[in-house]
């Protein structure tokens, strides 16, 4: 959270949900869902004392404006508001 606030300029009100991921030890990983983009969550990892955005995925049961259930293939990463890492090309399926 400190990284997002101090380095990226987000406030706590910008963040809807923070989820820890312990499956990928020894790296520390968290998933962030933002208030203004609640249909997607972003993974951030600590790597060599740096934090970087690793990937993103569609939240379960996310719907688009017409009420249609969204899929990964419905998303263009260039249109995501918080997508900032060129490394996030290998998405989790």
Residue pairs with C-beta under 8 A, 6 or more apart in sequence:
1 12
1 15
1 18
3 44
3 51
4 10
4 14
4 15
4 32
4 44
5 11
5 12
7 51
8 84
10 34
13 35
14 34
14 35
14 36
15 32
15 33
15 34
15 35
16 33
16 34
16 35
16 38
17 31
17 32
17 33
17 41
18 30
18 31
18 32
18 33
19 30
19 31
19 32
19 33
19 41
20 29
20 30
20 31
21 29
21 30
21 31
21 43
22 29
23 29
24 45
27 45
27 46
27 47
28 45
28 46
29 43
29 44
29 45
29 46
29 54
30 43
30 44
31 41
31 42
31 43
31 44
32 41
32 42
32 43
32 44
32 82
33 40
33 41
33 42
33 59
34 42
34 81
34 82
36 81
37 80
37 81
37 82
38 59
38 62
39 58
39 59
39 62
39 63
39 64
39 70
40 56
40 57
40 58
40 59
40 62
40 75
40 80
40 82
41 56
41 57
41 59
42 53
42 55
42 56
42 82
42 83
42 88
43 53
43 54
43 55
43 56
43 57
43 92
44 51
44 52
44 53
44 54
45 51
45 52
45 54
52 85
52 87
53 82
53 83
53 84
53 85
53 87
53 88
54 85
54 87
54 88
55 88
55 90
55 91
55 92
56 77
56 80
56 83
56 88
56 91
57 72
57 91
57 92
58 70
58 71
58 72
58 74
58 75
61 69
62 69
62 70
63 69
63 70
64 70
64 74
72 91
72 93
77 83
77 88
